[in-house]
Structure formats: structure tokens, C-alpha cells
Amino acid sequence: MVQRRRTLFERETELSAVDEALGELVGSRLDGAGPPDRPRGALLAFAGRAGIGKTTLLAEVRRRAAARGCTVVSARGGDQEQRVAFHVARQLLQPRLAGAPESELRSSLGSWYDIVGPALGLCAPTGGAPPDQQGLRDGLDWVLTHLAVQRAPMVLVLDDAHWADPESLRWLAAFAPRAEELPMLVVVAYRPDELPDHAESFRHLPGRAGGRPIGLEPLSAAAVARLARESLGAYTDDAFCRECWAVTAGNPFETVELLAKVRDRGLAPTETGAHLLRDLAAAVKGSGLVARLERLGASTVRFAWACAVLGTEIRPALAAAVAGVGPEEAADAADALRGVRILTGVDTLEFVHPLIATAVYRAIPPGVRVALHGQAAWCVIDDGLGPSAAARHLLETHPEGDTWVVQQLRAAAEETLRAGAPDAARSYLARALREPPPPGGRAAVLYELGSASLLTEPATTVNHLRAALEEPISDPELRHHIVYRLSQVLAHSDRLAEASDTLAREIRVTDDARVRLRMTAEQFMWDAFRADEPDHPSRSRRLTRLADRLKGRDLTERYVIGLRTWDAVLRGEPAHIALQHAERALDGGLGWAEPDRGFEVPVLVALTFMYADRPGRTEELFTEGIAGFERQGWRGAHLSFAYTLLAYVRYRRGRLPEAEDFVRAGLRLAERVGPGTPAHWYAVGILIEVLLARGRITEAAQIADDYCFGEPFPAAVVFPDAQTVHGELLLARGLSKDAAEQLAAAGRRLDPRGMRNPAWCPWQLHLARAERHDTPERAVATAREALARARQFGTPSAIGQALRTAAEVSSGATRVKYLEESVAYLERSPSAYELACALVALGTELRRTGRPRESADHLYRGLDAAVQCGADGLVEAARDELNAAGLRPRLLHSTPTDTLTARERTAATLTVRGRTTAETARELHTDEPTVVRLLSAVYRKLGTDHTGLPTALPEWSRG
């Protein structure tokens, strides 16, 4: 909207704040003296009721920013555009990006192009799954941050924020506090009584804004007098000015409009004419404005109504089509409306003020308003603006069973959902249901409505999808998709039994063999996560028979084989069998972001390598999977799981500081998803494990309290098992009886289901430690049972960890024997933390049995390993033991690296070529213990055990 510049009265405080912020933004002092300061952004908000002068103030902000050389981006919320997703975001960013060739846009936006492009109207949505809302917001953050840095200093101005669409407003409300970290000034204006709840952050501002917005007050009588004399002439008398102030209550908009009326009428600004001001003021707004409009003639009124329905940035030709008037008649109407200060602009029309637009819109008779919205929907479609532009108008029409309306609303919902605005898509589909759809089409709309609610309202999704299944469905493929989606949302809502039952019912009535196989695979998957599955052994046998005859020809078959892989891990079958099935599942591809598929099976296959002492391979698969999530814009629960489980891999490798960083990142993402979700259980459980390994027991206990990590535990199986972690924490706090109760309960829950692998869930190992105080004989039996299970699985880390526990609960010479064997196994594993624990435990036991020289060697090695792991509590324990032995701990420096030394590389290469330890020692001119230690370092650095060394060793080092 183009206006002449007005004098701003009584806005000195506000403009001073603006000048101060602009001065700091451009990096110079306000008086121009002294060296420039570091550019610093800010957030300013102005709040006030309608007509108080917010728009005029923001126009002055833009002028002053441009005068200082700032890049200015601006947008304005609109009463009629509140339901248009990303309307404000497009106003802000599209002008800076649109018009560039696609290749240039792809180059500048990088991986964000397909994520933010549809939301900003830069490209059509891709055929893949839409981004989640957090991923899209992260993408918009990146785009705005990139622009702010590239075109610094930048000033972002948002007027009428209370009318901004929810998608844009939520994004900006979350982004705005970051302005202080950027060369950017964000200036927002809104009506405080109309600001939505999701924009509450604008009321509580950071930094120098003082924790609250700046409120705009009405003009004083003196300011109104100055304004009147500026507009009407210096001869305007005091009584006339006082009456102007009285009838407008100092409202700047009403005052300006009143003075314009006085000028148009040629009224003398004297005391004798002051009594006419009240009637003139009434004509400025409300019924007076409507009466003024009606005097302009029927066609002009209809044109104004059409403009009010269209909202902002109105093209005259489109308004004419909606109003049903010809081009010449529309041009005359626009001229008349400009003449009475209702509209402004030529090529693009706008209302002079939002108050006028609101008054005109509300003056439209209800029936006519509905008809105009219906006409507007047809017109924007004919104009090539697409279903999304028409949808907001269709929302205002009455249901009439019109198939065209249903088609447009469904098309708009699909576009909007793929652009990342599920709330808007849901509103369109809910309206389509009320139309209603044609016979047989209701199920499809319910399915689409449920899919749009999937990530934000799972309970609503369940209701919609169940209702869809009750409808007559002629398309079998649609029915299958409804069943898949329903089982998925039930499972993700911790209702695994219902998910399994839903699939079981459909399997019985499905004739298509491939569909039945996929449903069976999905059922197997959700049953694998059920903590209350009634017959796990039977399911395991059926899964084994099915998987063993499949060849992995398509994704469904590979999913079944992947589930067979995980079942082998849970039951503790020999690790080489699980690895064999894992490679079969991966042969042909097992993507993490496949359309209409969950990511659970690919994750389980990747974790199989970790449990089988190949964590390096797991990290490779996780890196590929996370890249897939980020390409899709999935940065909510998906990315939370990925970071959290990657933290678990680092924990199992003994890289505890890295594990803590990853799990805290995963927990932050989980908190954005929502409390009490499976992502929370995973993240909190792993964080507690990491903190315990680092010796920070008090902090781990506080985390458990903060996140209510305890009973009742989730119905879904999570790893690490939540109840086992809870028991481990109780044990670390010295509550051995409580710990024994929890750990025994975990065993009673897992053992009948065949989940017997201590590498996956070491409940028996912790239970043995808890039992040794009161029932030492039972503790030994428990530890030996766990050791037998670990030997069956066969990985060095599982056996080594079980041997250390057996030593801890045993007595006499057996302790040393077990610990020596534990160290020997763990030296052949990638588990650095477990090796450090075993070395310190063996050194401690040797010191106490009178073997100081051997003790010192193991304690020094254990101390060095503990430092490398970041296990601070274990470092202190090792130092205490060395002090007790009269030995001075060496000064150690943690310099972890995955790069093999020349001797390590040679030892590894010779081992891959089949050399024995003795033969390798001879070629290296050293002894066998040194070769063992060299190879141990190789296993830890490459993330594998000795059986995986041929695959993990880089090609260039094999010769």
C-alpha cells in the first residue's frame, strides 16, 4: 500500500528504541562517533488496538532501515488469509528467491530445496512423503538465517501478526528470539487481544526489549491539535482541535480519517463547526462507513464486497470476475472507492486500513457473502491459481453435495500436506466430508484426513481410519493402505496389541498373496515390540520358517528377513546366524525413508551389527539412514530416534562423551515431539546409561526424576530396556533390594518371550550384582546362567562382560580366573569401556591377592582406557587403586583417534592374511602380548571384532 509519509506524533519513545536497535544492527554508534560495534540483532514488538498507528510506525521503521542501508523484508497478516498456509512466510521470503532459475535455487538452497520450496511456492511438492513440521521449520530457519547473513544487515517487519497464518506465525514466534544472534532486527506489530496462543513468545521478549512488547498509546489532545493544524492549516482553533480529540479518543486512524472528511467537506475548522465532528466521525467507521459505501451505487458496492472477500493484494480483473461486473464498470468502481478513501492502489488494490476492510466484509449480507466466496473459488481456479487458493473460499461456503467442491478441497489438502501444513490440510478435508463426498468416496476422504493427522493427533487419526474401514470400499488397494496406516498409528501410540489385531483380522480376509505377506510382516514387526505378546516362541518359529524360504526379491521380503535377523538377536542365537540374515536383508536395499513404510526394520537390522560386535558397520548404516531422514525433512521423532540410537552405539563402543552429546541432541528433538512418547523413553534411558558409565550417578538420578523415568513402563519394548535401566540406576544408588525386585521383574517379563540375550538386555548381570549382598549363592547361579547365554550368542563383548560379572559375585581364586578370561575376550572386541572396566577390576584383584607387578600393568592400562572413554568415575577408581598400591598414576592425555598406527595396520593386515598371533609377533619383532594389544586397538578403532576385521579393514591397508 503506497502512502505519503506522515508526521509521527508522540512516538518518540518507540522511534528511539528503533533507532537504537538499528544503530546496533549496522554496527555503529548512534552519534557516529567511535569505532563501529559488532553487529547485533534484536526483536522489537509493538502492541496496540486497531487504528492506534502500528502500520504507520512500521512504515517509518522500513524507511529508516532502508536509509541506513539495511535489506528490508516485510509481510502483513490478513483477516481473509489466515487459513492460507505459509501466506506470511511467502511474503517475506519469496520475493528474495522467486525468479531465479531452478538450477540457481537448487544451488543456493541445497538439500533444503525440496523441503522449503513447496511451502514458499518456489516449486511443486515432490512425490515423496512430506516433511514433518519441525523439519520444515528448520528449513525455513536456515533460509532466513542464510538471507540474513548474505544480505546483512537485515530488517524483518511483520504487521498485523495476529492475523498471520498459524504455520508462518508458529515458525516466526520460535525463530524471532534468535534474531539477537544474527545481523537481523525483527519488528512485529499486533493487536494484543487477538494474538493467538501459539505466538505467546511475542509477549515475552528476550534481551533489551525488557521482557514485554512496547504498547502504543492514543494521541494526547495536544498531538491531535498538531495533527489537525498540519492537515487543515495553522488557523484551526483550539475548540475544534479539542472536539477532534474527544470524538476520536485520540485514535490516530480515526483522527486522520476525520480530518480528511473535514477537508473533503470544506468544513471550517472553527468552534462553530465543531459540533458537526461527531456525525462525521461516525461516518468514518462501522455503519457510517457502510452508508457512505452504499451511496456509491450497486456495482461499486458489489466490487468493494468482492475485494473484501479476496483480502489483500487484489488484482482488479479478479475482483471484477468475482463481483460479476465488466472491466469498465470495475475501473469506475475502483476510482470511486479510491476517491472515498476505501481502496488504494492501481495495478494491485488494497484497503486503506484493515478496519475498513473488516467493516466492508462484515457489511456483506450473509447469503451474499457465501455466494461471493463460492464465486471466488471458481474464479481463482479459472485464473490458474490452483486448488489451494480456492480452498479458503470453499471453507466459507455451505455444503451442497457438490463433487467439484470435494475434488478441489482434496486436491488442496494434498498440496498443502505435501508442503508441510497438516493443520490446513485437515481443515480442507473436514470440510470435504461435510459436503459430503459422492457415494463410495467417503472412505478415501477419511483416509486422507487420518493421514493428515498422523504426526500431530494420533488419536484422531485412529478414529478417522476406523471410520474409513466401516465405509463401503470398492478399491482393495485403498483398504490395504488404510489398514497399514491404522496399524502404524496404533503402534506408535503404544497400542501394539491393537495394531497386531488389526492386521490379523485383515490377513484372514485378504486374497492377494503379496498383500498378505506385507501384512504378515507388519504384524511380525509390531509383535516384536510388544512387551505383553502372549506367544512369542510360536511367532518366532513361524517367522523363521517364513524368512528362511524367502529370497529377498522385494522390500516386503527383505523386511521379513530383517525381522528374522532381529528375532535371532533377541533369542540369543549364535551371532553369525543373525549377521547372515542381516546381510540377506540388506542385499537389494533397505531404505530408512521408504514411502508408506516404517523405519523400524532397517534400524533393527543396523543394530544387529552393533550387538554382534560390528558397531562400525552400524554407524555406516545410521549415517545413510540419517541422511535419508534429512533429505525428506524428517527432523522430529525420526531424527530423535536416529540420534538417540547412534548415541547408544557410541556408548557400546566406549565413546562416552560423544554418546552423551548425541543422546542430549536426541532428547532435545524428542522434547519438541512431545512428552511421554517412545522417543522420550529411548533418549532418557540411554542418557541414564551413559551418565552411569561416566560415574555421574547423582545426575543420572536427577534425570530419571525430571522425566518420570520409572513405573509404569511403556507397553512397547524399548532398548535399552527401560525397567532394566531403572534397576541399574537403583543398584548404582546403593538400593540393592529395590534393584533386585525391578531386575527380577524384567526377567519374568522377557524370559517367557524368549528374549534371553544378555548382549541385548543384561538384566541378569545387574541382578547378580544386586543379589550378591543378601543371597550370594543365588547371585553366582544368576551370573553363570547369564554367562552361558552370552557364550551361546558368542560375541567377545557379551562373553567378556558376563565373565566380569561372574568374577564380581564369586570368591577366591575364581575371581582372578574369570577376570583374566574377561580381559582376553574383551581385547578381541570393539567395547572399549567394558575392556577398561575389566582391566581395572583385574588390576584391583591382583593387588589384593599379592601380585603387585601384574596389578600395576593392568591398572595402568585400565586407567589409560578409562581416560580415552571419558569414564570419569572409573578413572578415579583406577587412580585410587594405584595410590593404594603405592604407585603414582601417570599423566594421561586423551587423544582418541580412529587412525591406525603403522604397527596396528601391519598387525591387522597380517591377521587378515591368516597369520597367527605368534607369526605376527615374529614379523613385528615383538612378543605376543604386544600383538594382542595392537589388535585390540584395531578392533576398537574400526568398530569390529576379529571375525569382522576382513570387512572393516580399509582396502588400501590389505596390500
Helices and strands as residue ranges (DSSP letters): H 12-26, E 42-47, H 54-67, E 71-76, G 79-81, H 87-97, H 102-109, G 110-112, H 113-116, H 133-150, E 154-159, G 161-163, H 166-175, G 176-181, E 184-190, G 192-194, G 197-203, G 207-209, E 214-215, H 221-232, H 238-248, H 252-265, G 271-276, H 277-284, H 286-294, H 298-310, H 316-323, H 327-339, E 343-344, E 350-351, H 354-363, H 366-382, H 387-394, H 403-418, H 422-434, H 442-452, H 458-469, H 476-492, H 496-509, H 513-528, H 536-549, H 555-571, H 575-586, H 600-611, H 615-632, H 637-653, H 656-673, H 678-693, H 697-706, H 722-732, H 736-750, G 751-753, H 763-771, H 776-793, H 796-809, H 813-826, H 832-848, H 852-869, H 872-884, H 902-912, H 917-924, H 928-942, G 946-948, H 949-952, G 955-957
